[in-house]
Amino acid sequence: MGALNDLLDTGRTVILDSAMGTELMARGSDVSLPLWSAKALIDRPDLIRHIHIDNIDTGADIVTANTFRTQRRTFEKAGYQYKDMSYADTARHFTQDAVDLAKDAVMIASDEDTAPVLVAGCIAPLEDSYRPDLTPDTDTLSTEHNEHIKNLVDAGCDLLLAETLTNIREISAVLNQLHTSGLDYIISFTPRNDKELFSGEPISEAMSIINKFSPSAVSVNCIHPFLVEHVVNHLKQLTDLPLCAYANIGDPNYKEGDPMRKTVSPDDYFNFAKRWKSLGVRIIGGCCGTNPMYVRKLSLLKEHKHKK
């Protein structure tokens, strides 16, 4: 049993943290592309730590290290090298920094009388989350995801979270690397509707592959909360794996300087989340636009255990 599996074995709802990138934006950090949230590792590391602490203080069981865009590919696109390091070493350096910031927050904010807060290493699509057509070839996917996952493991994460995956080829490539990592992991995809991945490929085909591996949970993320229930009902027909869900609260707008328009309040989100829990979802958090106030509401879900 790994750290996440032990937490799931308690029988209660596990609370994942809220969004990092959009919260950095909301707090005045530069999140311009291609670095996105990784830019704050260079110029606002204290802010990242504060966001983690706020999530822990409001009830998160898992905080996600700010590694969504710390892959070598991202630093190459940005033309950024830390202290004349290679792009690969720059990626390794900032991946370690991101995990250390999350660990710092856990040490600062955790309550000795409660279960330890876990640090998840984040694995994102190599290219734009909403452009599955840009997905690299299989060899490139395998090589670069292996590099990033190794950096996360070496940095000391408690578990791995591969998220916002939109097509079967990248899901397969990531799974092939995750299952040899030695850590518990969650595999999370973004669908177009309740039956299709964002790429248009059937969720059922993706699940036929995922079921051959041993993720601690299969998840859906970065969709409107209304759609989550429909996807969860479909997933329940396709797998016996524990389920996870974390939704956005409005479509993120990546135009520089243009903040995300929030359409779902913390109370609204909590009402959605109660329904997800009633359907058997074991891990619940927040994606784009959510903040620690959403986690405070979600933490109320811990009060009653799931039936085993």
N, C-alpha and C positions, 0 to 999 in steps of 0.2 A: 504493500500500500504506500502510495506517495502522499505528499502533503495535501493535494486537492482531494484525492480519494478519501483520505482521513476526514476531511472537513465535510464531504458529502455524506459520509457514514454516520454523522451525528443526526441525520434525519431532518434538520431544519433547512430553511431556505438560505442559500449562500448569497451574500450581497456583493456584487461587483461594483467597482467605482464608476464615476461619471466620466464625461469626455475630457480629454486633455487639450486637443488642438483648438477647438472652439472656445474653451475656457481661457486658454492663453490669449486668444484674440480678444475676448471680452474684458480681460484685465490689462489690455494695452500692449501686449507683446506683438512683435513683428512675426507673422506667420506666412509671409509671402512664399510662393513656390519658387524653386522645387523643394527647398528644405522643409517648408511647412512647420510642424511642431518642433523639428530638430533644431531650428534656428535658435530657440530659447535655450538650448543646451550650451550655445556659444555665448549668448549675451544676457540671459535671464535665468540662470540655474536656480537661484533662490526662489523664484516664482514657481518653478516646477515643484520644488520641495513643499512650498506652501499649499499648492493645490492638492498634493498627496495628503498632507496633514489634515486639510479640511475634509477630505473624503474619509479619512480614518476617524476623525472626530465626529462625523455624522453617521458612522456605522458601517463603513465598508469592511468586508472580510478580505477582499483582494484589491490591491492597487496595481495598476498596469504601468510598468515602466515606460517612459517616453521614448520608445524605440520604433515607433511606427515608420519613421523615415531616417533611421540611422544605418541603412544599407550603403555599401560602397557605391552602388549605382547612383544614389541620391547625391552624394558628395561630388562625384564625377560630373553630374549634370550642373551642379552649382559652381564647379571649378574651385571648390574650397578644400584646402589641405591644412590640417592643424600642425603648426610649427614645422613645416616642411616635411611632414610625414607623407607616406604614400596614401592614396585614397583608401586602400584596404586597412592600413593602420589607423587612419582617421576614423573610419567606421568602427573599428574595434575600440578605439579610445572613447568615442562618444556613447557607444553602447554600454561600456562599463560605467561611464559617468551617469547615464540615465538610470541604470540599475542601482548604483550607489545612492543616488538622490532618493529613490523609492525606499531603499533600506534605511537611510537616515530618517526619513519620515516615520517609518514603522517604529524605529527605536525611540524617537521623540514622542510620538503620539499614542503608542499602544498602551493599553491598560494591562497591568500584570495579572489582574484577576480574570481576564477573558482569554479566549483562544488567540494565538498569535495571528497577526495580519500577514497574508501571503503576498509575495511580489511575483506578478506575472510578466514574463518577457513577451513583448508584442511583436508579431510577425505580420507584415502587410503585403499586399500584392506588390510585385516589383515595379509595376507601372501604375498609372492612374486607376483608382478603385472603380471608376465608372466607365473605363474604356477597356473591356475585356479583349477587344480587337487588337490592342497593343501588346498583349501578353507575349513574352519572348518564347523561343523554342524550348523544348523539353530539357535539353542539355544545359542551357543557360539557367533555366528555372532551378534545376537540381543543384548546379554549382553554387549559384548565388544564395539560394535559400539555405543550403548546407553551411555556407560561410556565416550567414547571419545567425542561424540557430546555434552554431558552435560558439559564436561571440556571446550569445545570451547565456548559454550553459556555463561557459567559462566565467562570466560575470557573476554567477551565483543566484540566478532566479530560482524561485521555488516551483514554478510551473511555467508552461508556455501557452500563449494564446495566439493562434493564427486566425486573423479576422478579416472581414470585408472581402472574402474571396468570391469571385464572380463566375468562374468557369471551371469545368471539370479537369482540364489539363493542369491548371495551377493547383487545384485542390489535391490532385494525385501526386504532383511533384512535392508539395509541402508534406503530405502524409508520409511519403517515403523517407523524408528526412526526420520528421518528428518522432516516428516510432523507434528510432535508434538513439534518441537523445538521452534516454534514461530518466526523463521527467514526465510527470502527469501533464496532459495537454488537452486543450479545448480546440476544436476545429469549428470555425464560424463562417458562414457564407451570407451573402447578400442576394436576395431573390428579386425578381421582377414582379412576381405575383405568387400565389400560394402553391403553384405547381412548377414554376420555372426559376432557374437561376437568372441573374441579371443578364447573362449571355444568351438566354433563351433556351438553354439546354434543360432537360427535365431534372428536377430535384431528385426524382426516384433513381436516376442513373448515378447521380453523385452519391446518394446514400448507399447504393449497392457497392460502391468502392469504400466509402467510409466505414461501413459495417465490417469490412474485412480487417480493419485495424482495431486498435484498442484505445480510442480517446476516452478521457474521463467524462466528456460531455460533447454533444454536438449542438451547435448554436446558430442562431440567426441574429444578424445585427444590421444597423444602419438603414432601417426601413421605418415607415410611420407606425406608431403603436397599434393602430387599427388593423394593420395587416398581420401582425405577429400571431394573433389567435388563429387565423386561417392557416398560416404556415405550420404552426405547432400541431394543429389537428391533422394536417397531412403527414407531418413527420412521425406522429404517433402510430400511423399505419405502416411506416417504413422501418422503424428501428425500436429497439428496447433500450438504447443508450440513454443516460440522463440528458435532459434538455436544458438549454440556457437561452436567454433572450435579453437583448439590450437594444432599444430602439432610439431613433433620433426624434427630435421634436419639431421638425421642419427641415426642408431641404437646405443643406449648406450652400452658400454662395461664395465661390472662391475668388470673385473679383476683389482685387486688393482694396482694402479700406471699406469694404461693404460687409457689415456684420450679418450673421445669420438671423433670419426672421423666425422667432420662436412662436409656435402655434399650439403648444400643449403645456399647461401649467403643471407644477409638481403634484397638485391634487388630482388633476386629470390623469397624469401618468401613473400615479399610485392606483387609481381605479382600474386602469388597464392591467397593471401588474398583479393586482389581486385576482383578476380573471386568469392570467397566465399561471399563477400559482395553483389555482383550482384545477387547471388542466394538467398539472404535474410538473411544471417547469421548476427545476431545482436551483438554478443560478440566474439571478436577475440583476441587471445594472442599467446604465444609461449610455447612449452613444451621442452623436453630434448634438450640441446645444444644451445638453443636460449639465448640471453643476451639482455641487455638494448638497444643495437644498433638495434635490431630487433623491439623493442617497438618504437623507434624513427621513424622508417619507418611506422609502423602500425598506429601511431598517425595521419598520413596524412589522414587516412580513416575517421576521425571525421568531415571532411570539408563539407560533404553532408549528409543530413538526409535520412533515409529510408522512403519509401512511406508507409503510414499507410493504 
